[in-house]
Amino acid sequence: MGNLIENPPEWLGPREVAEVLGVTKATATNLILRGDIKARRFGRLIKIDPADLQEYLDSSTGHVAEPVTSRLEPKRTTKTQLKKKLKGMRKEKNAKG
C-alpha cells in the first residue's frame, strides 16, 4: 500500500484508493461520490489524481470513520442520494466546460 503513495500511477481508480485507505471499494466509491475525495470522469470511468488523494489524506477531515448520527439522520447513503450527487457533478462539469 505504501508503494502506491511513494510511486503513484498517473491516475488511481476506486480500487486503488480503497487499498491506500484500507477500506472496501464501495466505501472508497462513496467517499468519491460524496465529494470527500476529488475525482474526474473519463467516460464511465472514475479516476482520482494522486495529488487529490494526498490532499484528502492531509486534510483534517481525511478519515474514514463515520460521524455519529442521530435517529433523524439517514444511516446510509441511498442509491437515490448517490444518483442526485452524480447528476450534480455532471451539471457542474457541463457548466464549466
C-alpha positions as CSV (number, residue, x, y, z in Angstrom):
1,M,0.0,0.0,0.0
2,G,2.7,2.5,0.9
3,N,4.2,1.8,-2.5
4,L,1.2,3.4,-4.2
5,I,1.8,6.7,-2.4
6,E,5.5,6.7,-3.0
7,N,5.3,5.7,-6.7
8,P,1.7,6.5,-7.7
9,P,0.4,5.8,-11.2
10,E,-0.8,8.7,-13.2
11,W,-4.5,8.1,-12.2
12,L,-6.0,5.9,-9.5
13,G,-9.2,4.1,-9.7
14,P,-11.6,3.5,-6.7
15,R,-10.0,0.1,-6.1
16,E,-6.5,1.6,-5.7
17,V,-8.0,4.4,-3.5
18,A,-9.6,1.6,-1.3
19,E,-6.2,-0.1,-1.0
20,V,-4.5,3.0,0.1
21,L,-7.2,3.9,2.7
22,G,-7.6,0.3,3.8
23,V,-11.4,0.2,3.1
24,T,-13.6,-1.6,0.7
25,K,-14.1,-0.4,-2.9
26,A,-17.7,0.5,-2.1
27,T,-16.6,2.8,0.8
28,A,-14.0,4.4,-1.5
29,T,-16.6,4.9,-4.2
30,N,-19.0,6.5,-1.6
31,L,-16.2,8.9,-0.5
32,I,-15.7,9.9,-4.1
33,L,-19.4,10.3,-4.9
34,R,-20.0,12.4,-1.8
35,G,-17.2,14.7,-2.9
36,D,-14.9,13.9,0.0
37,I,-12.2,12.8,-2.5
38,K,-12.0,14.9,-5.7
39,A,-12.4,12.7,-8.8
40,R,-12.8,13.1,-12.5
41,R,-14.8,11.1,-15.0
42,F,-13.4,9.7,-18.2
43,G,-16.5,8.3,-19.9
44,R,-17.8,5.8,-17.5
45,L,-14.5,5.6,-15.5
46,I,-13.9,7.4,-12.3
47,K,-10.3,8.4,-11.8
48,I,-8.5,10.2,-9.0
49,D,-5.4,12.2,-9.3
50,P,-2.9,11.0,-6.6
51,A,-2.4,14.6,-5.5
52,D,-6.1,14.9,-4.7
53,L,-5.9,11.7,-2.7
54,Q,-2.9,13.1,-0.8
55,E,-4.9,16.3,-0.2
56,Y,-7.7,14.2,1.3
57,L,-5.3,12.3,3.5
58,D,-3.6,15.5,4.7
59,S,-6.9,17.3,5.4
60,S,-8.3,17.4,8.9
61,T,-11.3,15.6,7.7
62,G,-9.3,12.9,5.9
63,H,-10.6,10.0,7.9
64,V,-13.0,7.2,7.0
65,A,-14.7,7.0,10.4
66,E,-18.4,7.7,10.0
67,P,-19.8,10.5,12.1
68,V,-22.2,9.8,14.9
69,T,-25.7,10.0,13.5
70,S,-28.9,10.9,15.3
71,R,-32.1,9.0,14.8
72,L,-33.3,11.7,12.5
73,E,-30.4,11.4,10.0
74,P,-30.2,8.6,7.5
75,K,-27.7,6.0,8.5
76,R,-26.8,5.1,4.9
77,T,-26.5,7.0,1.7
78,T,-29.3,5.8,-0.5
79,K,-29.0,5.0,-4.2
80,T,-31.2,8.0,-5.0
81,Q,-28.9,10.3,-3.0
82,L,-25.9,9.0,-4.9
83,K,-27.7,9.5,-8.2
84,K,-28.5,13.1,-7.3
85,K,-24.9,13.7,-6.3
86,L,-23.7,12.3,-9.6
87,K,-26.3,14.4,-11.5
88,G,-25.0,17.5,-9.7
89,M,-21.4,16.6,-10.7
90,R,-22.4,16.2,-14.3
91,K,-24.2,19.6,-14.2
92,E,-21.1,21.3,-12.7
93,K,-18.9,19.7,-15.4
94,N,-21.2,20.9,-18.2
95,A,-21.4,24.4,-16.7
96,K,-17.6,24.6,-16.6
97,G,-16.9,23.0,-20.0
